[in-house]
Amino acid sequence: MNERSIRQSFLGKESNNIFSISPIAIIGLCGGGSHIAQQLAHLGFENLLLVDFDIVEPPNLNRMIGSTPFDAANRELKTDVIERLVKSINPNIKVTKISCRWQESGDLLRNCAAIMGCVDSFWERNELESFCRRFLIPYIDIGMDVHESKTGFSISGQIITSLPNSLCMKCLGYITDKRLTEEINNYGNVGGKPQVVWPNGTLASIAVGQLIRLLTPWNSQINISPMIEYDGNRQVTMDSPKLAIFAKYSCAHYGNISLGDPFW
């Protein structure tokens, strides 16, 4: 047993094997996605699908773990940079690089044990969740926002864990028709969203914790929270207050495909 396995033994005697054989996709490799990739490599995951069509640019350097000014100057693919990062931690990791939009590689994603979403738009989240529900894949999504307030700026975020036949993002009020419509109308005019490294790291760490809870529960009384909210100004996280409202409800948006559709 190696040193990592000894320190992680509380996760269960099968955890090392589970991590090594579970394919995990990370969609979006800049802020949150780079943190997630790094942590999964340290934990012992050995089958990662890295998905991002973009290149490294100077504005990415304040939050993309593993990126360097050299990468930005040479317009390196984000998939190449994160592959370098995870292989520097564990050379035995099998990396599948998908340097295009995830929609073009659905066949590679449909057999994942889980998909971690670190995307910017509501439309992208909506499509990813629909894809995961179709193939009964757990989907863990992170997102953060910085917005102006009367006293300065406020940092907030959330981690949503969408499981087959459980509350979805629409149930939780995170994805709404209004938000989707507004995003379409403003498409191309939004510009870069404010981002900094530490909230991304906080959200990514909790998302990884949610994944580990799914694969190797280390305490029988721990439940998977569908939505955890992050108050970056107070540096605290909490289960979303919305959960109390929806505790007795089941998802009405994906009810007809709760068993999945392997031919979709």
N, C-alpha and C positions, 0 to 999 in steps of 0.2 A: 504494500500500500504506500503510495507516495505521500509527500507532506501535505499536498492540497487535500487529498482524500481524508487524511487524518483530521485536519482542521474542519472539514465539512461533514464529518461522520454523523453529526446529529440530523442530517438531511435523510438518512436512511442508507442501509447497506447496498441498495440497488441504485443509489443516486448517480454514482459515477457512470454506470452503464447506461442509465436513462439519458443522461446528458450527452454521452458520446454518440448515441444512436438517434437522437431526436433532431430532425431537421427544423431549423428555425429561420424564418425569413425576416429581414429587417428592411423596411421600405422607407427610404429617406435616410441619408447617411451623414447629414451635416450636424446640427446641434445635438438633438437627443439620440439620433441613431448611432452616432460615433461613440457616445458613452455606452449605449447598450451593447454594441459589438465588442468593445473592450471588456466589459464585465462578463459577457458570456464566454469569451475566450479564457479569462481567468478562472471561471467556474468549471471549465472542462467541456464545454460544448464543442463538438468536432465536426458539425455539419451545418454551415451557415450559408444562407442565400443572401447576398448583398445586392440590394436593388436601388439604383439611382442613375438617372440618365445624364446628370450634370457634371460639370468640371469644378475644380477648386479655384476660387477667385479670392482676391485680397479681403473682401468683407466677411468671408467665411472663417478667417483665421482667429477671430475672437471667441469661437465656440466649437470648432470642429476638432475633436481630439485626434491627434496623430498627424494633423496637417502642418505644413511648413511654408515659409515664404517661397522656397524653391518650388513646391508643388503649385502654388498660385502663379508664379512666374512662368511655369511650363504648362499651365492649364491641364494638369493631370486629372484624369477621371477620378471621381470620388470613390468609385468601386476599387480602383487600383490602390488608392491611399489606405483605405480601410482594410483591404486584403493584406497590405504590408503590416499594418498595425496588429491585426489578430495573429498573423503568422510569426511576428516577432515575439509574441507571448507563447504560442504553441505552434511549432512548425508542422505538426501533424493535422492541423485543421483542414478539412475539405471545404474549400470555398467555391461556390458557384456565383460568378459575377454576372449580374443582369444589368448591363449599362444602357438600358432603354426604359421606357415607361413600363410599369409592372403589367399593364393591361395586355402588352404584347407577349407576355411570358406566363400566361395563366396555367399552362400545362406543367410548368416547373414548380408552381406555387401550390397546386391543389393537394399535394401529398405532405405538406408541412405539418408538423406537430402544433405549431402556433405561428402567427404572423404578428410582428410588432410594427405598428404604424407610426411614423414620425413625419407626417405630411402637413402641408400648410393650409389646404383648402377644405371647405365643408363638402364640396362635390367629391373630392378625392376620398375623403373619409366615408362618405355615403356609398361610393362604389366599392371601396375595400370591404366595408362591413357586409354589403350585399354578397360579394364574392365569398367571403368567409362563411356566412350563414348558409350559402348554397352548398358548400362542401364540408360543413360541420367542423370548421377550423376555429379554434379560439383566436379572437382578435383583441390585441391590447393596444390601445391608442393613447398617445400623449400629445399634449399641446399646451402652449403658454401664450400669454399676451401681456403687453405693456401698454397701458393707456393713461392719458393725462387725467389728473384729478385736481381738486381745489387746492390741495396742499403739495402738489408736485406730480409724481407718477406712481402708479400702482402696478405691481406685478402679480399675475394670477395664472393659474393653470389647472389642469385636470388630467387624471388617468382614468380611462374608461376601459373596463374589461367586458367585452361582448362575447358571451358564450351561447352556443346553440340552445334555443328554446328559453332564453332568459331575456331580461330587459335589454332593449337595443338603444342606440343613440337617439332615435326619435322618441321612444318611450320616455327617456330621461330629459327630453326637451333641449338636448344639445344640438341636434340637427332638426331644423324646421323648414317648412316651405318658404317662409319669409327669408331666412338666411340664405337658402340656396338661390332664390330669385335675386336677392341683393348682390350676391357674389357674381352671378351671371352679368348683371347690369354694370358692375364695376370691374369686370374682367379686363386686365391689361392696364388698369389705372391705380392699382392698389399700392404698388411699390414694395420695397423691402420692409418687412416688419421688424421692429426692435427686438433684439435677442442678445442675451448674455449667457455666459457659460454656466454659472452656478444654478439657476433655475432649471436649465436643461438637464444638468447632472442630477438634481434632486428628483425630477419627474422620471428620468430614465432609471434611476436606482429603484424607485417604487415599482415601476413597470416590470423590472427584472424580478423583484420580489413577488409580484403577482404571478409571473410565469413559473417561478420555483414553487409557489404554493400549488399551482395546478399540477405540476409534475411530481413533486415530492413533498406532500404536506408534512411538516415537522411537528404539528400540534393539531390534534383532532378537533379542537374547538375553534380553530381559525376558519373563518368563512371568507370567500372571495367577494370583495366589495365591488359592485358594478361601477361605482363612480367615486373616486377620491378627489377632493378639491384641495388646491394648494393656494395659500395666501402667502405670496412672496414678500410682502411687507412685514408681516409678523413672523415669517419663517415657520409656519405650521401647516400641517395637513389634517384633513378630517373627512370622514364619510360625508358625502353630499347630503344636505338636509332633504333633498328631493326623495331620497330612498324611503323615508318614513311614509311619504304620501303613496308611493307605488308598491309598498311591501306586499299587498294582497293582490296585485295585478300581475297578469302574464302578458307577454309581448303579443300585441295584435297586428304588428306590421309584417312579421315573418311567420305567422302561424301556419300558413299553407305550405311552407317549405321547411318545417321544423325537422323533417327527416332527411333533408338534403336532396340534391338532384345531381347524381354523378355524371349525367349525360349533358349537363348544361354547358 
